[in-house]
Amino acid sequence: MRFPIFASCLPLLAGLFVITLPVLNISSSAAAIAAQAAVEDEARSLRITPVDHILWPDGAPGALGEAPKDQPKVTVYRPLKVTGLAPAILICPGGGYGGLAMDHEGTQIAAWMNRLGLVACILDYRHRGKGYGHPAPMLDAQRGIRWIRSNAESLGVDSSKIGIIGFSAGGHLASTVSTHFDLGDAKANDPIDKFSCRPDFSILCYGVLQFGTSATHLGSQRNLLGNDADPKLIESLSNDKQVTANTPPTFLWHTHEDSVVPPQNSAAYYLALKQNNVDAELHIFQKGRHGVGLAKGISGTQAWPMLCEEFLERHRMLGKTPDEIPGEITAAEK
């Protein structure tokens, strides 16, 4: 059962977004439980051994040194059971721009995406914990999308089906790439820079999507921009204000109980998408603290991966497995 939250359900007060939500009693359906179990049970059998790729082998722009922390990279997890070209997704773990939650917002998400037939690339981006602020994280994420697109053939990826997912501060990073992008520079000396960094779809999970408001997670803003950032820079990275008609289709979710990054962030971004006629879907669940990842075992909230899968299916962003293509037999099955 689906419980989308539409603009009509979100009474907003000027200046402060105040959301009055009904109690959402989504039962722990067998389908939701099965979806969560599949993430764990099939993770090892549905992917090839992950491989790391340095995004700038000759040194990242603005790098402070040559240590591993100065070398942003993607770790590529490729699904085994996909027929034809697969969609791909860049995964941005959260961590308040001071660290990276690489397990429940990284590798667990890659395993789930592999089960859906997507090539999953976890982004190990620069942040304040490594000595970096803006624009380093944005440049790393933009490069991640370009890198996937430029290597689409070798990865077995459809270059028109490359998306991004982010959690918490990683959600801010994903929303930044979704609202601050270019189509590539045909005259660039670096061949990767010739490719677009616009995602084809975006998934924002309890994201930090507003800067400079009462709903802002100040730790993320300070880690990214410092304590005395120019107000114009703050506004430019309050990404609910940067949405345009060219922002990619977006799936958002949050929890009513999130007191660290309030759900006003997702509500404001959704309303901006709605105003710009961008295809979007927002779910605000009642239960769950901040940072629950796949939300296994949390009543109602654990349905979000299944709802997201439906969103991806509607947008034709799921990989095709041999079981879904009648009459087609792979070499491994012969």
Beta strands, then each sheet from edge to edge (+ up, - down):
strand 1: 51-54
strand 2: 73-77
strand 3: 86-92
strand 4: 119-124
strand 5: 157-167
strand 6: 202-205
strand 7: 250-255
strand 8: 280-285
sheet 1: 1+ 2- 4+ 3+ 5+ 6+ 7+ 8+
end
